[in-house]
Amino acid sequence: MFTLTDAQKRFFDTFGFLHLPGLLADRIEWITGEYEAVWRDRGVVHDGVRRSCIVPFIDQRAAFCTLLDDPRIVGLVSGLLGDDFSYLGGDGNWYAGDTGWHSDGFHHLGGWLKVAFYLDPLTRDTGSLRVIPGTHRLGECEAWAARQSRQAPELWGIEPRDVPAVALETQPGDLVAFNHNLMHASFGGSGQRRMFTMNFCSRMDTPDEVRELEQFINAQARFWIDQLHTDAMRTTGPPTRMQYLRQVMECEHGLAPLAARARAELAEPSRG
Ligand SMILES: O=C(O)CCC(=O)C(=O)O
């Protein structure tokens, strides 16, 4: 089993991200093949102009689902969230252009983690992920203007791409893990930038924590999905996989009706 060092855990806690160079380099050909196969299976042709997005992503193919069983993924996530973490699905993306500054969440309760796989070599100015270290710490930083970096021109007279940040330059096979509350963006990527994610949260115990999880699940209705994991994810794994799916399955009763409403109101599933 892969394990994080205590220093890596402290770094993640303090700065909100970890870059793990080459952690899955030995599986990158297989991972890229599965990524391509999902788009092919779904008949999606990316136009290079608008972001294309499929949710959930690895869940679309039984073989790809086995990433959730990989000891390196399990070791990484349990090191940051505890052994009883939940898998929350994730998106597959074919990006086109920049992604503005944002955080994926605004969580005061529980631990929330994204693991991102970038499938092309990326540098600071060709679309690598940039992060503003420490902005995930809402208790200390909620009012810090760095969380408003989208408004960089009005606030500081600079372009969003010039906001001071760490660029996580990656090679295929690297993993980037970050807290959902962390401010992040990317600039200068091509119209063909390939990336997918896996999302996770810690075990939610109190009623308030469970409500936080339900809110996350219900927000996924915009992708027109009735459950967070596919049946393939639920039925094709080793028995150990179910422990990472169970709490979501117990909390997703509200999703199908919301997805029905989204299908009626939105022209297409959300692209992000
Ligand atoms: O790579 C990017 O352009 C941004 C990724 C991102 O915003 C996300 O996964 O939440």
The ligand as an SDF file (V2000), in Angstrom:
LIG
                    3D

 10  9  0  0  0  0  0  0  0  0999 V2000
   -7.3180   22.3090  -15.4290 O   0  0  0  0  0  0  0  0  0  0  0  0
   -8.1210   23.2280  -15.4050 C   0  0  0  0  0  0  0  0  0  0  0  0
   -8.2580   24.0220  -16.3420 O   0  0  0  0  0  0  0  0  0  0  0  0
   -8.9780   23.4830  -14.1930 C   0  0  0  0  0  0  0  0  0  0  0  0
   -9.3700   22.2680  -13.4150 C   0  0  0  0  0  0  0  0  0  0  0  0
  -10.4700   22.6060  -12.4720 C   0  0  0  0  0  0  0  0  0  0  0  0
  -10.8830   23.7260  -12.3320 O   0  0  0  0  0  0  0  0  0  0  0  0
  -11.0920   21.5760  -11.6700 C   0  0  0  0  0  0  0  0  0  0  0  0
  -10.8670   20.3860  -11.8840 O   0  0  0  0  0  0  0  0  0  0  0  0
  -11.8670   21.9300  -10.7640 O   0  0  0  0  0  0  0  0  0  0  0  0
  1  2  2  0
  2  3  1  0
  2  4  1  0
  4  5  1  0
  5  6  1  0
  6  7  2  0
  6  8  1  0
  8  9  2  0
  8 10  1  0
M  END
$$$$
